[in-house]
């Protein structure tokens, strides 16, 4: 079994103190110029409900710029490595999987980096579920941060673009965003952050400068033709 969910291993004193000191109160009064955390995860399969969380990568965007340091890049130690065909997808070798951080420590590193900032991701439901599931399993914690899905926001903000339900690469190509590396958690988070920067002018043109406005705007996707989604 790769992912030992039950029983949850007890935290050591140092990790327990870090967990107690987490400041995860979700920020709700957010503007486009404030700090946004862009995150991507790598998992041992395509189902975040059952497949193990392998790695987390995240960067911060503030004042229309990707903050180059600090960033977050952690790998979670596995009891057993994933299958070879899965390794070919995410590129995390057997040795890297077995030598990763203790999962509770890796998750605390991520949560301390992210704090209460809104999370941005591409196909955010996948990342959110993988992270929330791991947080409950290893820390007994539910992260209540607010998420925005760029896979939904991008076609709403730029309707002439590739459209709904398209891979991230299609949007990177549309905006002519150069990609030097993909399919690693941090590299994909950086690519997603570049997409967010490309979308900011369209958001400002529509006067969508507040988090609550973007959340309401994202909900419009529910009423679009299901054939587009």
C-alpha positions in Angstrom: 0.0 0.0 0.0 1.5 3.3 -1.1 -0.6 5.7 1.0 -1.2 4.6 4.6 -4.3 6.6 5.5 -5.3 4.7 8.7 -4.3 5.1 11.4 -2.7 8.6 11.1 0.8 8.5 12.4 1.3 10.7 15.5 3.2 13.9 14.9 6.5 14.6 16.6 6.7 17.5 19.0 8.2 19.9 16.5 5.7 19.1 13.8 2.8 19.4 16.3 4.0 22.9 17.3 4.2 23.9 13.6 0.6 22.6 13.0 -0.7 24.5 16.1 0.9 27.7 14.8 -0.4 27.6 11.3 -2.1 30.8 10.2 -4.7 29.5 7.7 -7.5 32.0 8.1 -8.7 32.4 4.5 -8.2 35.9 2.9 -11.5 37.1 1.4 -10.7 40.8 0.7 -8.2 40.2 -2.0 -7.3 42.4 -5.0 -5.4 41.6 -8.2 -2.3 43.2 -6.8 -2.2 41.2 -3.6 -0.5 37.9 -3.1 -1.9 34.9 -5.0 -0.5 31.4 -4.5 -0.3 29.4 -7.7 0.0 25.7 -7.0 0.4 22.4 -8.9 0.6 18.8 -7.6 1.9 15.5 -8.9 0.1 12.4 -8.0 0.5 8.7 -8.5 -2.4 8.5 -11.0 -5.3 10.4 -12.4 -7.7 10.0 -9.5 -6.9 12.3 -6.6 -9.5 10.5 -4.4 -7.3 7.4 -4.3 -3.9 8.0 -5.8 -1.0 9.2 -3.6 0.2 12.8 -3.5 3.8 12.8 -4.6 4.8 16.4 -4.9 3.7 20.0 -4.5 5.0 23.1 -6.3 3.9 26.6 -5.7 4.9 30.2 -6.4 3.4 33.6 -5.4 2.2 36.3 -7.7 2.1 39.8 -6.3 1.8 43.2 -8.0 1.6 41.5 -11.4 5.0 39.8 -10.9 5.9 36.2 -10.2 7.9 36.2 -6.9 11.0 34.1 -7.6 11.9 33.5 -4.0 10.8 32.0 -1.9 9.0 29.2 -3.7 7.6 25.9 -2.5 8.8 22.6 -3.9 8.3 19.5 -1.8 8.2 15.7 -2.4 6.3 13.4 -0.1 8.0 10.2 0.9 6.2 7.0 -0.3 6.4 3.6 1.1 6.5 2.2 -2.4 7.2 3.9 -5.7 4.5 4.2 -8.3 4.5 2.1 -11.4 7.1 2.8 -14.2 4.5 4.1 -16.7 3.4 6.7 -14.0 7.0 7.7 -13.4 7.3 8.4 -17.1 4.5 11.0 -16.7 5.5 12.9 -13.6 9.3 12.2 -13.8 9.7 11.6 -10.0 12.0 8.6 -9.9 11.8 5.6 -7.6 14.7 7.0 -5.5 13.1 10.4 -5.2 9.8 9.0 -4.1 11.4 6.8 -1.4 13.7 9.7 -0.2 11.1 12.5 0.0 10.1 14.4 3.0 7.9 12.9 5.7 4.4 13.7 4.4 3.4 15.7 7.4 6.5 17.8 7.1 6.0 18.4 3.4 2.4 19.4 3.9 3.3 21.8 6.7 6.0 23.3 4.4 3.3 23.9 1.8 0.7 25.3 4.2 3.2 27.6 5.8 4.1 28.9 2.4 0.5 29.4 1.3 -1.0 30.7 4.5 -4.5 32.0 4.0 -3.9 33.3 0.4 -6.3 32.4 -2.3 -5.1 29.4 -4.4 -4.9 29.5 -8.1 -4.5 26.3 -10.2 -5.4 24.9 -13.6 -8.1 22.3 -13.2 -8.1 23.4 -9.6 -10.5 20.7 -8.4 -7.9 18.0 -8.9 -5.2 19.9 -6.9 -7.6 20.9 -4.2 -8.9 17.4 -3.6 -5.4 15.9 -3.6 -4.1 18.5 -1.1 -7.2 18.4 1.1 -7.2 14.6 1.2 -3.5 14.5 2.2 -4.0 17.2 4.8 -6.8 15.3 6.5 -4.9 12.0 6.3 -1.5 13.2 7.7 -2.4 16.3 9.7 -6.1 15.9 10.6 -6.5 19.3 9.1 -9.0 20.8 6.6 -7.6 23.8 4.7 -10.5 26.3 4.1 -8.6 28.5 1.6 -10.4 29.9 -1.4 -9.6 28.5 -4.8 -10.0 29.8 -8.3 -9.7 27.6 -11.4 -7.9 29.2 -14.3 -9.3 26.4 -16.6 -12.7 28.1 -16.0 -11.5 31.7 -15.7 -9.4 31.8 -18.8 -12.2 31.0 -21.3 -14.6 33.3 -19.5 -12.1 36.2 -19.6 -10.8 35.4 -23.1 -13.8 33.8 -25.0 -11.8 34.0 -28.3 -9.2 31.7 -26.8 -9.0 27.9 -26.9 -12.1 27.5 -24.9 -13.3 25.3 -22.0 -11.9 21.9 -21.1 -8.6 22.5 -22.9 -5.2 21.5 -21.6 -2.9 24.1 -20.1 -0.5 23.9 -23.0 -3.2 25.2 -25.4 -3.5 28.4 -23.4 0.2 28.8 -23.0 0.5 28.5 -26.8 -2.4 31.0 -27.3 -0.6 33.6 -25.3 2.8 32.6 -26.8 4.1 31.9 -23.3 7.5 30.1 -23.7 7.7 26.9 -21.8 11.2 25.6 -20.9 10.0 22.8 -18.7 6.7 21.1 -17.9 5.3 18.2 -15.9 7.0 18.9 -12.7 5.0 20.4 -9.9 7.1 23.6 -9.6 7.5 24.0 -13.3 3.8 23.6 -13.9 3.0 26.1 -11.1 5.3 28.6 -12.8 3.6 28.0 -16.2 0.2 28.5 -14.6 1.4 31.7 -12.9 2.5 33.0 -16.3 -1.0 32.3 -17.6 -2.5 34.2 -14.7 -0.3 37.2 -15.6 -1.6 37.0 -19.2 -5.2 37.0 -17.9 -4.8 40.0 -15.6 -5.4 42.7 -18.4 -8.6 41.0 -19.4 -9.8 40.9 -15.8 -9.0 44.6 -15.3 -10.8 45.5 -18.5 -13.9 43.9 -17.1 -13.3 45.7 -13.8 -12.8 42.4 -12.0 -10.3 43.5 -9.5 -11.6 41.8 -6.3 -11.6 38.2 -5.3 -15.3 38.2 -4.7 -15.9 39.6 -8.2 -13.8 36.8 -9.7 -15.6 34.2 -7.7 -19.0 35.5 -9.0 -17.7 35.7 -12.5 -16.4 32.1 -12.4 -19.9 30.9 -11.4 -21.1 32.0 -14.9 -19.6 28.8 -16.3 -22.5 26.8 -14.7 -24.9 28.4 -17.2 -22.9 28.0 -20.3 -23.7 25.4 -22.8 -22.6 22.1 -21.4 -21.3 21.1 -24.8 -18.6 23.7 -24.4 -17.4 22.4 -21.1 
